[in-house]
Amino acid sequence: MTTSRLAAFAAIILILITLAGCGSRPTQPAATSQPAAAPAEQKKEPVLYTGKQCLSSMQGLALRWQPDALPFHLESEVTTETTGQDGKSTIWRAFFASLSRGTMKTFICSGSRLLSNPYGITSTTESAYAPNVPALIFDPSYFQTDSDKAYAVTLQHGGSDLVKKDPQQPVVYLLEWEPKQKGLFWYVIYGKNQAERKGICVINATTGAFVRAGK
C-alpha cells in the first residue's frame, strides 16, 4: 500500500472514531414532575342557629322517640364561639316529655366545632320527669316569635345599653310555658346564667310583645 493510500486510510479511521464517540454520549434522564401538594384542609366554621330552627329539628327526632313527645323547656348556651347576641347560639337544648310513658329526654342541637359539643343533633337517655313537668308542656304552635326577634325587642328595653358597655356581653335564652298566665315566654338573660345576670327581659313568644324587664 502506497504512502498516499495509507494516509487516506488513516484519515478515514479517525473520522469513524470521532463519529462513534459523538454517538455514545449518555442519554440524559427525562425530567420527572413532582406530585402536587395536597390542598390544606379548610377549617370548618361553627353554625349559629335561632331557637326555632333548632327546636324544629329536635322535635322531629323527639317524635321518633315517642309520637306524643312535646317540649317543656328550651335553652341556649354561651360558648367561646359566640356571645349569644342577635338571638343565635351554636348550642341549644330542648327538654321533651312523653305523658304516655311518664318520661323525658333532653335533645341537643349543635352547630359547634368544639370537641366538647359534637356537631349535629344528639339526645340523652330516657328518664322519669318531675311532678311539675306536665303543667309546663307546651304545643309548638304557640312558638311564633323566634329568639332573634325577641333579642331585637330587648335592645329597646335596656339591652342596647348593656351591649354598649360590653360588646362581648353574653346573652342566654330560656323558653318556657307559664301555667298561671297560660302563655309561652322568652326569658332573655344578659349574662352567662341567672346568677351572673346584669339584666333580664321577658318577651311573649307568641305575639312578640314586650312583657317586663329587670335585673
PyMOL commands that set and color helices and strands:
alter all, ss='L'
color gray80, all
select helices_A, chain A and resi 3-23+51-65+85-87+133-135+140-142+147-165
alter helices_A, ss='H'
color red, helices_A
select strands_A, chain A and resi 70-77+91-98+103-110+120-123+127-128+171-178+183-190+199-204+210-214
alter strands_A, ss='S'
color yellow, strands_A
deselect
rebuild
show_as cartoon
